């Protein structure tokens, strides 16, 4: 335990030392008092990262040709039965640019459906993961045996690395925020998913702009973006990732993390984040083969009143029940050829049947739906 405490102190000291060399936080950030008072008024947020089973990516979720509110209503009904009261969703700029009005109408309908089930929405705008080579009404199906095989980058690596293209990024972001800035059905804005992940995307300069543009709109909901690097585990290159991690610690209204590790490491991550005296959201967890399970991790999140969003609800086109694929010598993902006995993400089969009935009963016991 002494070694862990020393590592914690050294890691935190390094983060704070780096902070001294970074810009002052953007004006308009919520004070600790405001953030904590806002969070104290809420029940414990618990739910999942949600993409309907019919969609392999964000575009397929929202584009008019595949938009399916009946399926969403059915699946969020199952989420309600689990006791979930919040979901994290992902938007995409290409649906906005193709048909802004239809995009906004679909988001409005989603928020209405979710609210009818007592579920708030944590809305994510940008993410580096996936491929930029995706388009509206693209005729593409998931690659069999590959986890999350057709996910879509937004705004895309070329745009992230080219400031001359940021004009439309600002227009898109501010248009969405302006339209929904006072919508009480939105619990928070995740402005950028895992900005220090995917090294080919030099995200830090754009990340700062994304926060500045959001502050100009001044939404009534808090702003955040998740820290992906686990400070005590040696994951990632902290030397190169410190500026981004430091910026998030200094600029998020509420802090958020991703952790696909067992309960003890989740606890260490939370303990470090508690140093900053702000509400904490864990917006991705659940990797059963890694020891990140509902039975082990959810009690830690509930005890600490950390908002808890596992990845996935219904097994579907994202194929997230498969583990993250290994790559061959050329960097190509190696498909699984058999269905996994132990699911990686997700909770339910497409007909609503639990993957693990005992697990579902445990979730309900934690959310008081049992």
Buried (B, 14 or more C-beta within 10 A) or exposed (E): EEEEEEBBEEBBEBBBEBBEEBEEBBEBBBEEEEBBEBBEEBEBBBBBBBBBBBBBBBBBBBBBEBBBEEBBBBBBBBBBBBBBBBBBBBBBBBBBEBBBEBBBEBBBBBBEBBBEBBBBBBBBBBBBBBBBEBEBEBEBEBBEBBBBBBBBBBBBBEBBBEEEBBEEBBBBBBBBBEBBBEBEBBBBBBBBBBBBBBEEBEBBEBBBBBBBBBBBBEBEBBBBBBBBBBBBEEBBEBEEBBBBBBBBBBBBBBBBBBBBBBBEBBBBBBBBBEEBEBBBBBBBBBBBBBBBBBBBBBEBBBEBBBBBBBBBBBBBBBBBBBBBBEEEEEEEBEBBEEEBEEBBBBBBBEEEEBBBEEBBEBBBEBBEBE
